[in-house]
Amino acid sequence: MEEMQNQEAPKMSSVETEQEEFEMSHTDKLVGVFSEPGTTFSKISKFPPKTSDWIIPVIVMIVVTILAQIVFMSNPAIKVALQEKQMAAIEKRMNEAVASGQMTQAQADEQTDRIREGMGQMGTIQLIGTIVGIPVVTFIFFFVTAGVFFLIVKFGLKGEGTYKDAMVAYGLPFYISVIQWIVIVIISVATSKAMASLSVAEFTGTEKSTIAGFILGKLDIFSIWFYAVLGIGLAKMFKSANTVKYIVAVFCVWIGFTLVFWLLGKAVPFLSFLAG
């Protein structure tokens, strides 16, 4: 009897050691998101979801986004390009207001000139506001979006997982968005052009308020990559063998929600920025 107990003890120890070695470090998870997302999320799903697996990439994303804004505002050519893009959107709204009879052309011109003058005087204040606002907006957007995907995969696809599992599946792909922002900054500095994305619409200069612009705006290799990995992550974290179903669901949610916002921007004047 004692011999049997002595023989079993090393086996239990071996299993525990194997489990400890199986759990990946955050660095391995970061690399795995790019190299083997399916295998990576499969391994992650065998352990309780960790807060570090979503909060670290979100914080890195916030830091990179803030640094990108500092670079944009510090580069004279990009700063002017950003201001001109903002002014073009403002002038478009003013023209629509004049056309609908909400204001006269003289009032529109006066407001446009006042806004243009204010942009030149409030550069530092605007930058500070942006730096303060980015973390708040990013976290709110993250929690809400993770919640939407959780509800869809939990109740729509009948997946077996928790909200925290959805947060991990959504958070780790943020490293792809980090690379996307770095590429955007490099191209913007190299071309002295304020890039907002890496979509076909951005490179061709297609107006995003048009249906063609909306479609071309979705043709962004990094965004497609991000949502494909998110679909894989959700499938693995929610214990599903049908990864394709989850990827399709994620892309439908992405296209569907952005289309709704785009239509709202077209229909409601003060929400026109959603269509641009």
Secondary structure, 3 states (H helix, E strand, C coil): CHHHHHHHHHHHHHHHHHHHHHCCCHHHHHHHHHHCHHHHHHHHCCCCCCCHHHHHHHHHHHHHHHHHHHHHHHCHHHHHHHHHHHHHHHHHHHHHHHHCCCCCHHHHHHHHHHHHHHHHHCHHHHHHHHHHHHHHHHHHHHHHHHHHHHHHHHHHCCCCCCHHHHHHHHHCCHHHHHHHHHHHHHHHHHHCCCCCCCCHHHHHCCCCCCHHHHHHHHCCHHHHHHHHHHHHHHHHHCCCCCHHHHHHHHHHHHHHHHHHHHHHHHHCHHHHHHHC
